[in-house]
Amino acid sequence: MPKPNLLFIMPDQLRADFLSCYGANFIDTPHIDSLCEQGVRYAKAIAPSPLCVPMRSTLLTGLNAIRTGVLSNGNFLRPDLEECGIHTWPSTLVSAGYRTCAVGKMHFYPWEASMGFEDRIVCEDKRWIHIEDDYQEYLKAKGTRKLHGNEHEGYQENRGAIVHQHPFEDSWDGFVGNEAASYISQYQDDRPFAMMVGFPGPHCPYDPSPEYADLYRPEDMPKPYPIGPDQPESFIKGNVQGNLGTWNGVDYTEFTDEHKAKIRGHYAGLVKGIDDKVGKIIDSLKATDKWNNTIVIFCSDHGDYLGDHGLIGKGAYYESSTKVPLIVRHPAMSESIVHESPATVMDITATLLHFGGCEVPGYMDSRPLADLGVDGSESRKQVYGFVTGGSMSYDGTWKLARYATGYGALFNVDDDPAEQNNRIDDPDCQEIRDRLDSELNAHMIRSINLANAEKNHQTSWEDPLYCAGESQWNRVYPQPIS
C-alpha cells in the first residue's frame, strides 16, 4: 500500500456534545458522523491546554505547553525551534516525502510563518479582520471585506450572536471548505499530501450566515450548566473582563438564559455549516479516487462554555472547555470502534508522523493514539494539562484541577458531568485526590526540567578544551534536544 494521504480537519472551539455522533439529539451532523464508520471515535478526548495558541503549539511540536513555553494566547513558539532539535510535524513529513498544505485558520505569529507547510491558503481567526490573507483577497475581489462582529445588528444586545452579512459561500467556513475541496480536486503531485484544514468556526462571534441562522431554535437547545456552589467569583469576573477587549468588546456582566439559548442556536448553525463543508471535502476525495488512501483525523483545539458555569469561551478545566470530538477514519479499518479510555489531542501529532512512515522522536510527549493498530500503542491512563492560570490531571473519571489563585477542584465527571459537586475536601476522596496530585506534580516537575533542555551544556572530564580551562572553549546554545 502506498503512503496514505493525511488529512487533519480542525474546527476552532468545537465542543463534543454539539455533534450527533457524540449524542446530540438536536442537531444532525451526518458527514462528520460518517468518519466514525471506518475508524475510532474517542469518547473521552481532552484538550490539555484549552486555549487556541497553546493547543496549536502543542499540536505542531508534540510537546506539552510547559515544554513549548506557550501557556496563553499571548505566547508563541520560539523562532529557533530547529536549532533546538525540534521539528514541526509538517516539516518532518516533508522530509519523509510528503507535500504539506494548510488551509484556513493557523494562528501563527507572524501570520505568514509557514511552520513547515509548503502550501498555505490562509483564512485567519474571525477576530483578525485587518490581516491581508487569502480570504481578505477573495472578499476584496468580490467588492467586500472582512467584518467585525460589532458591524452587525444586535451584536451587543445578543452577546455576540448575530446573522453575518455574507452568504455562506463567502463566509469564513464556506471559504475554507471550498478551498480545501478545490485543493484536493486539483492535486496532481506524485507525493502524497499531508493537509491541515482549520475552520475558523464555530468560534465566536456566533455568526452563522443567513442560510444557517434560523435552523435551530433557542428553545430547543440544551440548557447550560449552572454556576457551581463553590465556583470562584474570579472565574466570572475574569471572563467578563477578558471579553471586553477590542478583539470582542461584548459585555457579559448580564448574561441571561435567553442570551445563552440564542448563542447556542447560532453555534449549532455554525456547526451545521462546517458539517456540510466536511461533506464537500469528503466528496472531493471520493471523486478523485483518494478516499481509499486517505486517513482523516477530525478534532478541535478546545471547546466553548456557551454559558455553562456562567461563562463564555474557554480556558478553565471544565468539561465544556476541555472535552472535544476526536475521530480517526482509517481506510484499512472495516469497523467502528469507540475508545472509552482517556485520550489527549496532543497525540494527534505522533499519530500523523506514524502513519506518514516517520519515527516518532523520543523527545516528544505525544504518542500514537490507541486502537489504530499501531504496534506498542496503549491507552492513556492519565491526561495532564497546563495553561498560564492552572493545571489538570484527568484519569477518565476523576478530574483534578489546580489554579494559580489557590482554588482546587476534584470532580467525578462520569457521575457529575455538570461539575457541581467539588469533592476536593471530601474525606472519602482523599486517596484519589492525593494520587492525582502526586502524579500531576511529578509530571509538572519533569516537564519543567525538559523545558530548559536548550540551556544544557555538553562538558565532560574527557573534553580536552574545556578541562584545559583555556579560553577557546565555547558553549553551544541552544543545545539541541536529545
N, C-alpha and C positions, 0 to 999 in steps of 0.2 A: 504494500500500500504506500503510495507517495505521501510525503509530508502533508498533513492536513492544513487547510486554511484555518486561521484562528480569528474569531470574531467576538469581541468583548463589548457588550452593549450596557451602558451605564446611564440611566436616568439620574437626575440630580434630586436628592431629597425625597425619595420614594419609599414609604413605609410598606411593610409586607402585607398588612391587613387591608389594603386597597386593591388587591388582586384577587380574582375569583379562585385561582389555584391555591391561594392561601386562606380560603374560607370566606371571602367577602361575598355576601348574597345580594348586595345592592348594585353590583356592577359586574359586567361580563367582559373579561379580557382574553378572548379565545386565542389570539396569536401568541401572546406571552405564555399562556397555559400550554399551548401545543409544544413548547420546548421541553416540557416535562415528559412527553410521551416516549422519548428515547434518551433517557439520562437520569439525572439526580436532582431532586428538589430538596434543599437543605432547610428543614423546618425551624431550626434554631440558629440561624445565621445572624452574627453580630458585627456591627461596625465598631471596632475597638476605639476609634478616635472620631466621634461623631460630629465632625466639622469638615467643611469642604476641602480646604487645603491640606490639613494634616492627613486625612484619609487618602487623598490622591497622592500625596508624597510617599506614604507607606506603600501604596499600590505600585508606584513607579519603581521603588527600590527593594521592596521585600523586607524592609526594616521597620521596627515599631517606632512610634512617634518620639520616644525618648532618644532613640538612636539617630533618627533623622534630624532631631532638634526642631522639628516643625510641630508645635503643640497648639498653635492657634492660627486663625486666618491672617494674622499679621506676620507670619513667618513663611519662609520658603527654603527649599534645598540649597545648600552651598554650591557655588558655581564650579568648584574644583572636585566634584564627585569622582571623576575618573582618575584623578591624581591620587585620590584616597583608595583606589582599587574598587570602587563601587560603580556598577553599570546598571542603567535602567533596563527594564525588560524589553522595550522595543530595540534599544541599541544592541542588546545581546542577541535578539532574534535576527537582526540584520547580519550579524557575524555568522549566524547559522544558516544563511541563505534565504531569508525572508525579505519581502518588501513590506515596509511598515507604513501605516496610514492612520491618522487621527481625524475624525470628523466631529465638529460640534464644540461643546464646552470642554476646555482643558484646564483652565485656571493656573497657567504657568506664569512665572514672573521672570523676565518680561514676557508679555503675552506672545511675542514672536518666537520664544525659545522652542527648539524642536524636541528636546529631551529624548532624542533617538528616533523620532518619527520622520521618515523621509518625505512623505506627502502629508500636507495638513490643509484641511478646509475648515476654517475657524468660524464658529458662531459662539462667542463668549457669553458668560454669565448675563442674565437679563438685566443686571444692575450696572454692567459696564457699557453704558449706552454710547460713550464717546469713542470707543475703540474702533478704528477703521479696519475691521476684519472683513472676511469674505461675505459675511451676512450683511454688513453695512453696505458693501459694494453692490450686492444683489438688490437691496432695497433702493439704493441710490439710482440704479438703472431703471427702476420702476417709478421713480419720481417721489419716493418717500424715504423714511429713515427709521432708526430705532426710536422707540418711545418709552419714556419713563412711566411707571405706573401712575404717578401723580398728574399725568396729562390725560387721565381718563375720568369720566364721570363716576362719582361715588367712591373714589379711591380711599379717602379718609373715613367717610361715613361707614363703609362696609369693611373696614380694616384690611384693605389690600385686595378684596375680592371684586374684580372688575371684568367687563367684557372688552377684550382687546379690539382695537380698531382694525387691525389687519386680518384678512381672511386666513383660514387655517393654512392654506398652501404657502402663504407668505409669513407665517408665524415662525417663532424660534424653532419649535419642534418640527413643524412642517418642513422648513428649510433643511434641517439636519437629516430627517428621514429621507427626504428626496435626494439629497446629495450623497448619502450613504448608499442608497439603492442604485443611483446612477454610477457611482464609482465601481460597484460590483459588476453592474451590467456591462461596463466598458473596459473592464480589466483584461489586459492582454499579456501581461508579463509572464515569462516562463516560471518565475519564482512564485511560491505560494504567498499569500498575503497574511499579515497579522494586523488586524484593524481594531481600533477603538472608536466606538460611536458614543459620544457624550451628549445626551439630550439635556438641554437647559431646564426643562420642566421635569416634574411638577413643582419645582422650587417657586417660592413667592417672587413677584406678585402672583396672586391666584387669578390668572388672566386668560382663561380659555377664549378662543376665537368664537365669533357668533354661532358657528355651526355646532359647537360643543357646549355652549354656555348654559343651556336650559335642559340638558339631558337628564340631570339628576336633581331632584327636588330637595331643598334643605331639610324638609321634614322626614325624608327617607334615609337620611344619613345616620350612622351610628352615633350615639351620644358620647361626648368626651368624658374622660375620667375626671373625677373631682379633685380638688386640692387636698392633699393628704393631711391627716391630723397634725403631724409634726413637720410638715414641709416648711423649710425656712422662708421667711418673708423676703430674704435677699434674692431668692430664685426669681420671684416675680418682679421685684424692683430692678434687678439687673436685666431681665428680659425686656421690660418696658424701656429702660434707658438705652439699651443696645439698639432697639428698633427705631429710636428717634433720630438716629444718624441720617445724614442726607442720602445715603445709599437706599434707605427705605422711607423714613420720615412718617411712619404710621404711629399714632399714639394709642397704645393698648392699655392705658390706665383704666379705662372702662372697656371690658371685654365680656360681652353678654353671650348667653346661649344662642341668641339669634345670629350674632356675628359669627360664632363658631360654626353653626349649621350652614350658613351661606358659604363660608370659606371651604367647608368640606365638600359641598356640592360642586363648587368651582374646581377644587382639587381633583375630584373624581372625573370631571370633564377633561382636565389636562391629562389624566392617566389614560382615559379612553382614547384621546388623540394619539398619545405615544404608542398605545397598543396597535392602533391602525397602521402607524408607520413601521412598527416592528413587522407587521404582516407584509408590508410592501418590501421590506428588506429580505424577508424570507422568500417572497415571490421572485425577487431578483436572483437569489441563489439558485432556486429551482429552475428558473428559465435559462440559466447559463450553465446548467449541469454541475454546479459547485456544491449543491446541498449535501450530496452524499460523501463529500470530502471536506466538510467544514464543521469544526467544533464551535459551538456557540455558548458563551458564558453571559448570563444576564444577572446583573446585580446593581445595587445603588450604593452611593457613598455613605448614606445615613438616612434616617427617617425625618419626620416632622411631627411635632406635638399636635398641631391642628386644634389647639385648645385644651388638650389633656393637661391636667395639673395647673390650669390657668395660664398656660404658656403657648408660645408660638415659635416655630423654628426648630432648633436643635441645640445640642451642646452638653446637656446633663445626661446622666446614665439611667434615664427612664427607658422603658421598652419602646415607647413611641419614637424616641430619638435614635435608639441603637439597633432595633430589630428590623432587618431588611430582607427583601427577597434575594435568594441566591439559587440559580438554576444553571446546571451544566448539561447541555444537549450534546451527546456524542453519537455520530452516525454508526459506530460499531456496536452500540448497545441496542438491544431489542426490547428492553423492558423499562418500566418506570419505577424508580426507586425513591423512597422518601427517607432521608437520613435524619434520624431523630437526636443524635448527639450534638453537642455544641459545635459550631463552625465559625470561622472568622473570615471576614472579607480579605484580610491580608493574604490568605492562602491562594487567592487568585493568581498572584504573581508567579509563585513556583509552579502552579498548575499550567499556566501558559508556557513557561520555559520547558517543562517536562514534555508536553505534547508537541513542542517545537523541536524536540530532539536535543535539548541543551541539558547539560549537567547543572543542577541547582547549586549555586555557590554555598559553601559551608558557612559563610558569614551571615547568611540570611536568617531572619526569624520565620519567614514564610516557608511552607512546605506543601506538597501537592495535596489537594483535597481528597478525602476518603471516598470510598465506594465507586471509584472510577477505574478500577482495575490496575492501579499503579502499584508496582511491587514495593512493599515496605511501608506504604502509606497507612496511617492509622487514624482513627477518630481522635479528635482533640478531647481531652478530659477537662480542659480549662481554657478559657479565653481571658486574656488580660488587656486592659485598655488604659490609655493615657491621653489627657488633654491638659492645657495650662492649669485649669482650675480643679482637676480631680483625677481619680484613677478608679479602676474597676477590676474585679475578679468574678468570673461567672462560670459555673460548672454545669449549666443546662437546666438546673432547677433553682439553685440559690445564687443570688447576685449581691455581692458586697460592693458598695461604692463609698469612697472616701473623698472628701472635698477639702480644698485649701482653707475654707472657712472653719474647719473643725467638725462640720456636720458629717455624720456617717449614717449609712442606711443598709439594712440587710432585708431583702425581700425573697420570699418563695414565689417566683414568677409563674410557676405552674398552678399553684392554689390561689394566688393573688396577682393576676395579670395587671390589675389597675394600680398595684403598688401603693396600697393604702395602709397596710399593717407592717410598720417598720419594727422588725424583731431584733434589732441590734443589741438591745439590752434585755432581751427575753432570756431568763435563766435556762430555758430548755434548748436554746440555740447557741450557747456559748462555745461549745465544741466546734460547731460549724463555723461560727464567726472567727474563732482563733485559727482554724485551719486555713480559711480563705485569706485571713490577714497575713499569716506567716508565708503563705505561697506568694501572695502579691508582693510583700516586702522583699522576698528573695529574688523574684523576677525583676523588680524595680532596681535593686542594687546591681544585679548582673547587667541590666540594660545601661545603667549609668556608667559602669566601667567600660562596656563595649562602645558607648557613645563617644569616648575620648581616645579611641584607638589611634587616630591620626597624630596624636601627641606623643606616642611611644617613640623611644629611641633604640636603635639596634647597636648596643655596645656589649662587648664581652672581653674577658681577660685575654682572649686569643686575637683580639683586634690590635695589630701592631701600631697603627697610627694613634688610636685612642689611648692605648695603655702607655705609649711613649710620652703622653702628656704634651705633645707638640701642637703647634697652632694650626697645622694643615688639616686636622680632622674637622669635618663639617657634619652637622646634624641634618639628616634628611627630614624635610617637612613639606607637605604632610606625609606621614609614614603610611604606605599602602596597607590596607587591612589584610589580615591573614586568617 
